[in-house]
Amino acid sequence: MKLKRIITLILLFIFILTGNSYAETKNIGNDEIKRLMSLGIPLIDIRRKDEWVSTGVIENSYHHTFFEKDGTYDFKGFINKVKNITNSEKGIILFCRTGRRTTAIAKALEKTNYFPNIYNTRGIKEWLSKGNKVVKYQ
């Protein structure tokens, strides 16, 4: 299982290293997450359902799993889902557990030219450690 995940990440990084870069990822903290969300920039929580249930989710976030438990993913399907979210053409905020998965995803998304602003976060662990609220996943 770890081998599949490593291979998946290697393939994702190969994708990252090819082509021209169009957007730049900006790493942001909790205050900036709140500010951008108040401006209508969507927060995309890429974790899995079991993670959402375990920790809760940020209110008004969008829940679109990127990596399945076995490490597989559907990059085009993910992009299509996110492109259909209101205001995603202005940018997106990516959110996972610690920021590790979203860092890789953000680098790949930079190459697509679909999202002019990509914001990466430190994830739910950082969010909760600073006393920020979550709601129960439904």
N, C-alpha and C positions, 0 to 999 in steps of 0.2 A: 504494500500500500504506500509506504514512504517512497519507494522507487517510482511509482506512478506519479506521485506528487512532484518529485524532483524532475522527472522527465517533462511533466506539464510546465513547470516553471522555466525549465531550459528552453522549451519551445516558445513560450511566451516572450522570453528575453531575446531570442533570435528574431522574433517578429519585431520587437522593439528596436533592435539594432539596424534593421533594414528600412530603407525609405527616408524621406525627408520629414523633419519635425514641423508641425504647424502650430501647435498650441504648447503652452508651457504649464506644467503643474506647479501650483503654489501650495506649500504646506501651511496649514492654518491651525489655530487653537480653538478652544471652546467659545471664547467671546466672538471670534470671527464667524464661527459656525452660526451662532445665534443671529448675528448681524446680517449675514448673507441670506439666511432663511427668512428673516423679516422682510428682505427685499424680493422674496419670491424665488430665490435660487433653490432648486430641489436638492434635498439630501437623499442620496441613494445608499441604503444599507445593503451591502452585498453579502452579508452573512447568511447562514442557513437557518431554516425554521427552528431547529432545535436550539440554536444560539439566541434567536429572538425570544423564544419562550423562556429560556434560562435567565436572561438579563432584563428583558423588557426592551422597548424601542423608544426612540425619540419621537415625540408627538409630531405628526404631519410629515414623517419621513416616508420614503418609498422603499419597499422591500423586494429586491430583485437579486436573488442568489446568483453569484457568479461561479464560484468553484463548488462543485458537488462534493460530497463526503469522500468519494474515491479520487478526487483531484481533477475530474473531467470538467469541461466548460464548453459553452456555446457562445463564442465571441460575437458573431453576427446577430444571434438572437438577443443577446444582452443589449447590444447597441440599438436594435430596433425597439425594444421595450423602453429604453431610456429616452430615445428620440421622441417617443410619443407622450412624454411627460411635459406638461405645461411649463414653459420658461426654460426648458433644457437647452434651447438654442442660445440662451444667455450664459450658460455654464452649468456645472454640476458639482456637488459636494459628494465625495466618496467616503464611505464609512464602513469599517469592519471591526474586528476585535482590538487590534493594536496598531493598525496602519500598515502592516507588512503586506497583506494581500492587495490592499488598495494602491500601494506604491507601484506594484507590478502592473496592475490594471491601468492606472493613470498613465504610465509610460507608454503602454500600448495604445491607449485612446488618443494620446498626443498625435499619433501618426494618422489618425482618421480624418481630421479636419471637420468633425461633426460638432465638437464642443469647443468654443473659443476660450473658455475658462474652465480649468479643471482644478478643483480644490481637494487636496488630500488631508486627512485628519489622523489623529493618533488613536481613534476608535473608542469603543464603548468603555474600555478599562480606564482611559484617561477621563472620559466624560463623567463616569460614576465617581472616580477618585476625587473629583473637584465638587462633588455634591450636586451635580446637575440631575434634573428629574428625567424619568422615563415613564412610559405607560405600558400597561400589559399588552403583549402582542395578541391580536385577535385574528 
